[in-house]
Amino acid sequence: MTYKETLFFIGKCLTINHEKHNRIIVEKDLKAGHIDWDTVVKVSTSHFIFPTLYCNLKKADFLDYLPQDLVDYMKRITDLNRHRNQQIISEAKEINTLLLAHNSTPIFLKGTGNLLEGLYEDIGERMVGDIDFIVSKNEYEKAIKIIQNNGYFTNYKTDYVHPQFKHYPRMRHKNYLSAIEIHKELLIEKYADEFNYNSIKKDYQTINGISFLSFKNQLCLSVFASQINDHGFLYKNISLRNAYDVFLLSKKTTTKNAFDDFKKLKKPLNCFLASCHILFNEPKSIEFNDNLETKKYLEIFNMFLENNSLRIQHQKKIKRRLRTKGILNLIFKYIFNPEHRTWFFTRISDKDFYIKKLIQLGLKKPTPNA
């Protein structure tokens, strides 16, 4: 199986319990016995949807078509992920209670928000990284201090941290499994004026005292996290994990309505929906504007799926461009942004910083405690 064939087979598997036509196709493929399971495992793992695949095949009663050792492995991984997600849910609820007690309302985002809201029939199917939540800019510094005063810490070994646009640096607690990210923004700076806290606060949902985005905004963030923050729109690739969330959310909200409030973000959103539409074999719930821009995007998207060397070449080109742009942006901020300028001068006046760099360059031997 080629990468594209594997990706599209997995895409159909993720929808078999909602889309009858995909269930028929997948069962026929499974009965034929020509599935390259090694490739399926590799691709589904790289896209963080291995447990998602298992849960959907199990619910459809298709596991008998799979090798038994693979079923056992998938079950073990999914059980571990379910246990981890139970811990994440518990930690998120404690954070919610803590912040509400201090009159600060966290709105949970992405995977954690979806788990808390009940988007998935089985919490074991979604792989979650950090616990992400956003608060208003007025509550941002206050929320950080509340969290820090309750045992959370960053990996920074100094009293100062590098200013970040979207969220405070990742924090952990010695008694908890998952890290947390406190957001003040949802998207990178270029697009933050179109989708931000003010955009989502109007219609966020609260169930049992826990707040998360409206279904429409959950769908938008699922797309933008991949297309904008992870630069999927530039790479012309797709994240199956984000696509699966979009598919589930398309059953709860009209996808075309997601376009209403955007200008710059309209094209990336529409192109991702178009990619999902073909990836999941044209489910009716995923609607998009079929225009010239979208056709051109899908043409390139398909070309990269079919040509591995061309895809890799393009990815390297985009990485170089983003790296250069990032360096220039940092230089600009160090010159014109007071917060970044203060951090920069504090950093270069730190003796430990120079010692660390000399050790990294091999110009100084580390001390036993270094």
Secondary structure, DSSP 8 states (H G I E B T S, - for coil): --HHHHHHHHHHHTTTTT-HHHHHHHHHHHHHT---HHHHHHHHHHTT-HHHHHHHHHHTT-GGGS-HHHHHHHHHHHHHHHHHHHHHHHHHHHHHHHHHHTT---EE-HHHHHHHHT-SSSGGG----SEEEE--HHHHHHHHHHHHTTTEE-S-SSS-----SSB---BEETT-SS-EEEES-SS-GGGTTTSSHHHHTTS-EEETTEEE--HHHHHHHHHHIIIIIT-HHHHT---HHHHHHHHHHTTTS-GGGGGTT-STTHHHHHHHHHHHHHHTT--TT------HHHHHHHHHHHHHHH-HHHHHHHHHHHHHHHHHHHHHHHHHHHHH-HHHHHHHHHHHT-HHHHHHHHHHTTSS---TT-
